Amino acid sequence: MRLPGFYNHKYAKPHYVRVEHRSDAIYTPEHFPQASAEERAARSASAPRGSSAVVSQSERDFAYAIRALRRAIAKHRSGEKSDLAAYAGLTVRKAADSIAVEGEPIER
């Protein structure tokens, strides 16, 4: 979320943020699609343990990167290790732990 009246410096050329009123309509919850009980249950099941929050795009991207790295390591070491999945998982876990913030392991 960008604050109106400030510049967004995310890109090379700063962009001034302002509020634009494009409609006088007032939207209520009824204007938005409702998730069925099954969809809500599926989202809760995919949330991290101990959390009822929906998994963010960043978390999905991180999970994708971890899976891709494990596959790449397993392919690279094919024929060299007896349990490629365990070896790749351990290697990725050690790498994640080595870049942890303030000594706390990265959530997997």
N, C-alpha and C positions, 0 to 999 in steps of 0.2 A: 504494500500500500504506500503510495506516495502522498506527501503532505502538500496541499495547495499552497502556493506562495514560495516554494523552494525549488531549487534546480535538482533534477535527476541526473546524477553523474555516473550512471551505470555504463553509459556508452561514451565513445570518444568525444562526441559533441554534446555538451550538457543541454538538457531540455527543461524549459520552465514549465512547472506543473500548475494547472489552474482548474477550477471547477467550471464545468459547462452544464447548464440546465437544458436538457433536450426534450423534456416532457414535464407536464404538470400532473401526470398520472400518479396515483398512490397504489402501490402494489401490496397485496396481502398474501399470506401463505397459500390461500386458495388459487392464486395465479400461477403457482409453481407445481411441477409434477411431484407426486408423492411416491416414495419408494414403498413397495409392498413389504409385508412382514418377512417374506422369503429373502428379498434383496437386503433388507436390514440385517437379517441373521447372517447372510453370506459375508457382508462387510465386516460384521463383528468378528466372525470366525477368522478373517484374514488379517485382523488387527494384531499388533504385537501383544505378547502375553502381558496381562495385567493392565491392558489399555482397552478402552471402548472406542477410541478414536479411529477414524478411517485412515488407512495407510496413505501417506502423501506420495506425490510423484517422485520426490527425492528419495524416499525409502524404497519405492519400486525400482528406481534406477540403480540404487546401491545394491539391492538384491540381484538385479540383472548383472551388474558388474562382477559381483562375487561369483555367480554361477558361471559367467563367461571365463573368468580367470581360472576357476577350478577345472573347467573343460580344457582350456589351453594348456595348463600345467600337465594334466593327465595325458593329453595328446603328445606333448613334448617329451614326456618321460615314459611313453608307451614301451613296454618290453623291458624296462629297467627296474620297475618296482612290482612287488607281488600284489599290493592292494593300492592301485592308482587313486581310487576315490579317497581313501583315508589319507594318503600322502598329499594329494592336492588340497584337501580340506585343512590339514594341519599346516601346510605352507601358507595358505591364505589366512588362516587364523593368526599365525605368527606375524605375518605382514601387517594385518589390521591392528594387532596389539602394539606393534612397534611404532605406529603412527598415531596412537591414541592421544587424545587431548588430556593434558594434566595427569597423565598416568592412569586414566580410567579406560578400560577396554572399550572398543567400538561395539555397539549393539549389532548382533547378527540376526 
